[in-house]
Every structure is written in C-alpha cells, then in structure tokens.
C-alpha cells in the first residue's frame, strides 16, 4: 500500500502539501472541468533525492482517483512520474481542459 497519509490537499491554495523535517514540498494544480491540471512541483533542496516528490505525486494521484478526477500533467515532474508508472496513465485527461 502506498504511503500517502502525510500528504494534504490544500484546496484553498490549489496544492498538495507534504511536510518533511519542517520543510514543505508542494504540487500546485488548477482544478478545471473534472481534472486537476498540475502546473508545478517544488521540493526543498535539502529533501531532493529522497523520494519526497514521488511520494507527494503518488498521494495526489490516489486522491484524484478517489474523487474521479483526471490529470493534466503540465508539470514535467508529474508527467515523468506518470510515464514511469503506466498503471497511472488511465488518469490522463484525453481532452485536456487547459
């Protein structure tokens, strides 16, 4: 089972958040027509290379799936994550609302 419990969807700010060692990683999105349009992922330099970004995106995709939302990966990190995980490709929006 994916470790997604620490990731929070801050809908007011339009981003998923993961706090690790007092530092915040984020995956920013815009909500449009049944989809989450991911625009930017940011992981603090001190946390890079530790799988924090992947953990953040994995949790975001679990949440999107649970809410029957599609994904538009404008963010290169999200696009690369989905490319590396074919089981998530069904979340891609065919008609991107962007």
Order of alpha helices (4+ residues) and beta strands (2+ residues): beta-beta-beta-beta-alpha-beta-alpha
